Amino acid sequence: MQTTAEIAYFSMEVALDARMPTYSGGLGVLAGDTLRTAADLGVPMVAVCLLHRRGYFRQTLGPDGEQHEAPEDWPVEQLLEPLPGQVTVAVAGRDVRLRGWRYDVRGCRGHVVPVIFLDSRLEDNDEAARTLTDQLYGGDARYRLSQEILLGVGGVRMLRLLGFGGIRRFHMNEGHAALLTLELLEEQHRGNGHNGVGEQEIEKVREQCVFTTHTPVPAGHDQFPLELAAELLGRGRAPKLRDVFAIDVYRQVLRSDQRFAPPRDALDHDLMLNMTYVALNLSRHVNGVAHSHGEISRLMFAEYSVDAITNGVHAATWIAPPMAAVLDRHVPGWQADNYSLRYALAIPLAEIAEAHAVAKRELLEHVLATTGRRLEPTRFTLGFARRATAYKRPDLLFADLERLRAIARCHGGLQVLYAGKAHPADAGGKALIRDVYAAARTLRDDGIDVVWLPDYDTALAAKLVSGVDVWLNTPLPPNEASGTSGMKAAMNGVPSLSTLDGWWIEGHLEGLTGWAIGAASPGDGDDAEAIRARDAASLYDKLEHAVLPCFLDPGDAFLEVRRHAIALNGAFFNSQRMLQQYLQRAYA
């Protein structure tokens, strides 16, 4: 087995194949795009993830939009190659054995990036241990922390077992893998023949580690009660953590009640072990995932140096076949060199129009087959697809139903396609799906067709980003760290109508690559209702006076926007540019 790799990429989720539900959303999709790009560029990388035999969950929706979840089992043995050997990780005082499975990501020039999936479903494990790698983001805090121990500690041990000895950078894609730093510290201890933690050992670990933080939302940063952490990790490891705190008191790993706290006894019941701070404290390079997110992260983590590398997407994966065929004719070599997408400005507008028409027909055929709803291919169609949660505001479009009805009457009707899952524990997210269903029923006789497509996955995402006319995104700033669905849409000639948050602050050129909703940040003193009312009014104004008139204009205005979205957004917001920046600024 090929074991040459210099960069080890750790992620709790990764989207590689539509048949493998080892992801929940954008974080995993980004991981998959990163690995595909590493394979294309010949980067010596290996990746580590948990197997998630039962996936995230299958989503079904009741007649009123009630979300129901079911496990999503998949044929592991058919899609992955079993690897020899096992490693053992102590969790709560018992040994958990892990085996590895391999999936090869093959690039456009034949280079392979292996992905190692860790699996605890072994006969030698007890029943509880066998299920620890099964469910992505499932269970309680004990289950989640157990998974993070297996990913971080077990992942490093598995790489060593398999012979990946030349790794010089460990990249943590979010804080879920932060405990790999603990295993690296313990490797230093074993090598030095003592159990203490000194500045020299810490610096050696920092030199190896890279950390990407993905969220400005507090709930996105995993933290666990220290008593639980001591129980699961083993109390013998608590002194090591305490030593790290004492050596560098300004690098805070522990945080309590959303306030920075000075180091105290690692078993203090009032403190939490925050995985983001573990990774921050033990990484040589830290970055956010858009320029605005980098700024926010520097405010959140003021003691740390935080870079910004804006996310990108894998063009060859997300550009639909009809548009890819057009690019093949006019921009040969675009898959190997995404920067050349800027030459899309020379593509005849009629070919862009026809390619999009084919993608739209295919999307609407899917809608008919899965929901029984027949939509019109000539009618303006908005797309909105992402995790259903409060700050994404999927219901913003329905803030003023009378205004929306008036817009639809004046412009020949409106179609809106939704998709997305709410986390099983997110009651508010589930309520938002029901709210959209209720609005859809209310508007159905007013020339406004609203459809929520169930069980959002990468296959459905590919249809949506290429087939709708405009991509709608309404997060409440500054909660969107980056967002990548709009990047995928842009590469297909689908412009965005979005609040100025995340990547859209960088990608937005008004009337050229799409349109902006509201302002980049709430006004001073504005309460939640005022912000919502302002953004809803801006959304309606842009629809009524900019987007729909452009779409319905008999000339080429809307096609020009399509072409500029490909040439300007596509040429920059791709994962080739992103990974090259990691190579230059994080891995070098």
Sequence and secondary structure as in RCSB ss.txt:
>XXXX:A:sequence
MQTTAEIAYFSMEVALDARMPTYSGGLGVLAGDTLRTAADLGVPMVAVCLLHRRGYFRQTLGPDGEQHEAPEDWP
VEQLLEPLPGQVTVAVAGRDVRLRGWRYDVRGCRGHVVPVIFLDSRLEDNDEAARTLTDQLYGGDARYRLSQEIL
LGVGGVRMLRLLGFGGIRRFHMNEGHAALLTLELLEEQHRGNGHNGVGEQEIEKVREQCVFTTHTPVPAGHDQFP
LELAAELLGRGRAPKLRDVFAIDVYRQVLRSDQRFAPPRDALDHDLMLNMTYVALNLSRHVNGVAHSHGEISRLM
FAEYSVDAITNGVHAATWIAPPMAAVLDRHVPGWQADNYSLRYALAIPLAEIAEAHAVAKRELLEHVLATTGRRL
EPTRFTLGFARRATAYKRPDLLFADLERLRAIARCHGGLQVLYAGKAHPADAGGKALIRDVYAAARTLRDDGIDV
VWLPDYDTALAAKLVSGVDVWLNTPLPPNEASGTSGMKAAMNGVPSLSTLDGWWIEGHLEGLTGWAIGAASPGDG
DDAEAIRARDAASLYDKLEHAVLPCFLDPGDAFLEVRRHAIALNGAFFNSQRMLQQYLQRAYA
>XXXX:A:secstr
     SEEEEES     TT     SHHHHHHHHHHHHHHHHT  EEEEEE  TT S EEEE TT  EEEE     
HHHHSEEEEEEEEEEETTEEEEEEEEEEEEE TTS EEEEEEEE   TTS HHHHTTTTSTT S HHHHHHHHHI
IIIIHHHHHHHTT     EEEEESGGGTTHHHHHHHHHHHHHTS    HHHHHHHHHHEEEE   SSGGGS EEE
HHHHHHHH GGGHHHHHHHHHH TTS  EEETTEE     TT TT EEEHHHHHHHT SEEEESSHHHHHHHHHH
TTTS  EE    B HHHHS HHHHHHHHHHSTTTTT GGGGGGGGGS HHHHHHHHHHHHHHHHHHHHHHH    
 TTS EEEEES   GGG TTGGGS HHHHHHHHHHTT EEEEEE    TT HHHHHHHHHHHHHHHHHGGGTEEE
EEESS  HHHHHHHHHHSSEEEE   TT  S   HHHHHHHTT  EEEES TTHHHH  BTTTEEEES SS  TT
  HHHHHHHHHHHHHHHIIIIIHHHHH SSSHHHHHHHHIIIIIIHHSBHHHHHHHHIIIII 
